[in-house]
Amino acid sequence: MNSLSFALAHTLPELILAGGALVLLMMGAYKGAKGDWIISELAIAILGVAFLTLFTKLDGKAIIWDGAFVDDAYGRFMKGLALIGALVSLLLSREYMAREKIDQFEFPVLILLSTTGMLMLISARFTAILSGWACSAI
């Protein structure tokens, strides 16, 4: 059984994205239409920080959360690609959203939350789900 700090260290990019999205959502709801640009800038910064946490020195392969989450080198590589893709899409969409006057705070928050889902799916271990179904069928 792994400790909670061990599990949290291996899920650090997901935690940063989820926590950052919640903070930006509250900022956007509080500020209203003013200050949408700062939320976009902060979302880009959050994606950058989550990308940098992929380079932390951790053990080779970790299976955590009762076997449902795998953190290994291949997963970190794929997470890096997903984070770069989200970062590039936010950077490329800023000018278009401002030009079309549809620059709202919800879009960067939606990008952060969808990227969090992508990272969780990259590390999901499907065999844990199958073994749970097999045990319940017996």
Disulfide bonds with the S-S distance in Angstrom:
none
